[in-house]
Amino acid sequence: MISIDEIKKNFRGRIVLSEPMNSYTTFHIGGPADYFFEPVDREDTTAIVRYLQVQEFPFVAIGRGSNLLVSNEGYRGAVVNMGTGLKSCRIDDDKIYVEAGLPLNRFVDLCIQHSLKGVEMLAGIPGTIGGAIIMNAGAYGGEISTYLTDIEIMRDGTCTILPKDEAKFSYRHASFQEHDVVVSARFRMPKGEREELERTRTELILKRNRKHPVNYPNCGSVFKNMPELPAAKYIEDAGLKGTQIGNAQISEKHANFIINLGGATASDVYNLIELVKKSVLEKFGILLQLEVKLLGFPEPGTEKAIP
Ligand SMILES: Cc1cc2nc3c(=O)[nH]c(=O)nc-3n(C[C@H](O)[C@H](O)[C@H](O)COP(=O)(O)OP(=O)(O)OC[C@H]3O[C@@H](n4cnc5c(N)ncnc54)[C@H](O)[C@@H]3O)c2cc1C
């Protein structure tokens, strides 16, 4: 158990009990988290994360919730919103220090303003720096980890600097320990030409808007691409585009997106995910891997019921 009175001695931010998570995910889906914390600054963030880690209380750090499906029942633990207290960014020539809660789009903007090249292709990804590092977010040939030099994390209640190599970045994956929390990161980037970087950003955002179902709540790509083919190709060839369960639908525009048509539940989305996995496995012998992170669902193999 955690003690709110104890927490309040070192924490100045917002504390909410039983907070619905649908307001904190781009899917607009999710039941209540037992405890929800919004730190006001760095000191506050490290205080609450330290408390939860030392108490070994179940918790997750979230950014923009843009890669998250939270179950209808919500989460029996604490959620720390990293987007409220950790937003600073300092640029000194080719070196950048950035805190985990800064929106990725703001980071891209600052890099372009300083004529730093290497993250302009990530414009339009609606996450935070912390979420992007955990996911090794990437697009159009670029990845957040490319020009990363090291990462400040909290582990077992203590801040530690991890050199980039220790995180073993690969496609949409990084090797952190389960309760590590990203606090800040440092990058070193080559110089580019500002007008050209701006042009690239604009072109790629237009491309995104043409390809992705941006008018409906979603979580980006649901499945990871396979080495041979994009996941969308398998889903489309399995004839699943437009398939609907409840108010969730496999997008007609891009088959690797599930969209919330309005009032979709986590079960609607989860059942569509299961349908896609089963159909693609039966038809092509390929087991698609989830890119979206699930929160508040039973661990695979522990319970039969789908929440
Ligand atoms: C319209 C749309 C387009 C997208 N396009 C792309 C794309 O082109 N490429 C791509 O890679 N992704 C894409 N995404 C997915 C998503 O935006 C990225 O994965 C993003 O990096 C997630 O960041 P977040 O802050 O929202 O993380 P969240 O969704 O909040 O969290 C994701 C995971 O990271 C963990 N986490 C978050 N912050 C921290 C932290 N500070 N410390 C420790 N753990 C943390 C969470 O616990 C969770 O496990 C898209 C999503 C949408 C909705």
The ligand as an SDF file (V2000), in Angstrom:
LIG
                    3D

 53 58  0  0  0  0  0  0  0  0999 V2000
   -1.3040    9.2420  -35.1920 C   0  0  0  0  0  0  0  0  0  0  0  0
   -0.1050    8.5050  -34.6430 C   0  0  0  0  0  0  0  0  0  0  0  0
    1.0230    8.3590  -35.4460 C   0  0  0  0  0  0  0  0  0  0  0  0
    2.1380    7.6620  -34.9530 C   0  0  0  0  0  0  0  0  0  0  0  0
    3.2360    7.5290  -35.7520 N   0  0  0  0  0  0  0  0  0  0  0  0
    4.3190    6.8840  -35.2940 C   0  0  0  0  0  0  0  0  0  0  0  0
    5.4850    6.7360  -36.1040 C   0  0  0  0  0  0  0  0  0  0  0  0
    5.5460    7.1880  -37.2420 O   0  0  0  0  0  0  0  0  0  0  0  0
    6.5630    6.0830  -35.5890 N   0  0  0  0  0  0  0  0  0  0  0  0
    6.5530    5.5630  -34.3180 C   0  0  0  0  0  0  0  0  0  0  0  0
    7.5720    4.9970  -33.8950 O   0  0  0  0  0  0  0  0  0  0  0  0
    5.4560    5.6860  -33.5260 N   0  0  0  0  0  0  0  0  0  0  0  0
    4.3530    6.3280  -33.9740 C   0  0  0  0  0  0  0  0  0  0  0  0
    3.2450    6.4520  -33.1690 N   0  0  0  0  0  0  0  0  0  0  0  0
    3.2350    5.8090  -31.8360 C   0  0  0  0  0  0  0  0  0  0  0  0
    3.6670    6.7110  -30.6740 C   0  0  0  0  0  0  0  0  0  0  0  0
    3.4030    8.0640  -30.9460 O   0  0  0  0  0  0  0  0  0  0  0  0
    5.1440    6.5170  -30.3390 C   0  0  0  0  0  0  0  0  0  0  0  0
    5.4220    5.1900  -29.9400 O   0  0  0  0  0  0  0  0  0  0  0  0
    5.5830    7.4720  -29.2100 C   0  0  0  0  0  0  0  0  0  0  0  0
    6.9710    7.4520  -29.1120 O   0  0  0  0  0  0  0  0  0  0  0  0
    4.9850    7.1190  -27.8560 C   0  0  0  0  0  0  0  0  0  0  0  0
    5.2820    8.1850  -26.9700 O   0  0  0  0  0  0  0  0  0  0  0  0
    4.3300    8.5490  -25.7330 P   0  0  0  0  0  0  0  0  0  0  0  0
    5.0010    9.6210  -24.9720 O   0  0  0  0  0  0  0  0  0  0  0  0
    2.9500    8.8350  -26.2050 O   0  0  0  0  0  0  0  0  0  0  0  0
    4.3860    7.1770  -24.9380 O   0  0  0  0  0  0  0  0  0  0  0  0
    3.1720    6.4410  -24.2050 P   0  0  0  0  0  0  0  0  0  0  0  0
    2.2070    5.9480  -25.2070 O   0  0  0  0  0  0  0  0  0  0  0  0
    2.6540    7.2930  -23.1040 O   0  0  0  0  0  0  0  0  0  0  0  0
    3.9420    5.1960  -23.5780 O   0  0  0  0  0  0  0  0  0  0  0  0
    4.5020    4.2050  -24.4060 C   0  0  0  0  0  0  0  0  0  0  0  0
    5.3640    3.2770  -23.5330 C   0  0  0  0  0  0  0  0  0  0  0  0
    6.4630    4.0330  -23.0240 O   0  0  0  0  0  0  0  0  0  0  0  0
    6.4270    4.0530  -21.5880 C   0  0  0  0  0  0  0  0  0  0  0  0
    6.8940    5.3890  -21.1850 N   0  0  0  0  0  0  0  0  0  0  0  0
    6.4510    6.5950  -21.6230 C   0  0  0  0  0  0  0  0  0  0  0  0
    7.1870    7.5860  -21.0830 N   0  0  0  0  0  0  0  0  0  0  0  0
    8.0970    6.9920  -20.2800 C   0  0  0  0  0  0  0  0  0  0  0  0
    9.1660    7.4730  -19.4530 C   0  0  0  0  0  0  0  0  0  0  0  0
    9.4630    8.7830  -19.3380 N   0  0  0  0  0  0  0  0  0  0  0  0
    9.9140    6.5570  -18.7640 N   0  0  0  0  0  0  0  0  0  0  0  0
    9.6480    5.2380  -18.8690 C   0  0  0  0  0  0  0  0  0  0  0  0
    8.6560    4.7270  -19.6220 N   0  0  0  0  0  0  0  0  0  0  0  0
    7.9040    5.5920  -20.3330 C   0  0  0  0  0  0  0  0  0  0  0  0
    4.9970    3.7460  -21.1990 C   0  0  0  0  0  0  0  0  0  0  0  0
    4.9210    3.1500  -19.9170 O   0  0  0  0  0  0  0  0  0  0  0  0
    4.6120    2.7610  -22.3170 C   0  0  0  0  0  0  0  0  0  0  0  0
    5.1170    1.4680  -22.0340 O   0  0  0  0  0  0  0  0  0  0  0  0
    2.1090    7.1370  -33.6480 C   0  0  0  0  0  0  0  0  0  0  0  0
    0.9760    7.3010  -32.8360 C   0  0  0  0  0  0  0  0  0  0  0  0
   -0.1240    7.9840  -33.3360 C   0  0  0  0  0  0  0  0  0  0  0  0
   -1.3240    8.1570  -32.4420 C   0  0  0  0  0  0  0  0  0  0  0  0
  1  2  1  0
  2  3  1  0
  2 52  2  0
  3  4  2  0
  4  5  1  0
  4 50  1  0
  5  6  2  0
  6  7  1  0
  6 13  1  0
  7  8  2  0
  7  9  1  0
  9 10  1  0
 10 11  2  0
 10 12  1  0
 12 13  2  0
 13 14  1  0
 14 15  1  0
 14 50  1  0
 15 16  1  0
 16 17  1  0
 16 18  1  0
 18 19  1  0
 18 20  1  0
 20 21  1  0
 20 22  1  0
 22 23  1  0
 23 24  1  0
 24 25  2  0
 24 26  1  0
 24 27  1  0
 27 28  1  0
 28 29  2  0
 28 30  1  0
 28 31  1  0
 31 32  1  0
 32 33  1  0
 33 34  1  0
 33 48  1  0
 34 35  1  0
 35 36  1  0
 35 46  1  0
 36 37  1  0
 36 45  1  0
 37 38  2  0
 38 39  1  0
 39 40  1  0
 39 45  2  0
 40 41  1  0
 40 42  2  0
 42 43  1  0
 43 44  2  0
 44 45  1  0
 46 47  1  0
 46 48  1  0
 48 49  1  0
 50 51  2  0
 51 52  1  0
 52 53  1  0
M  END
$$$$
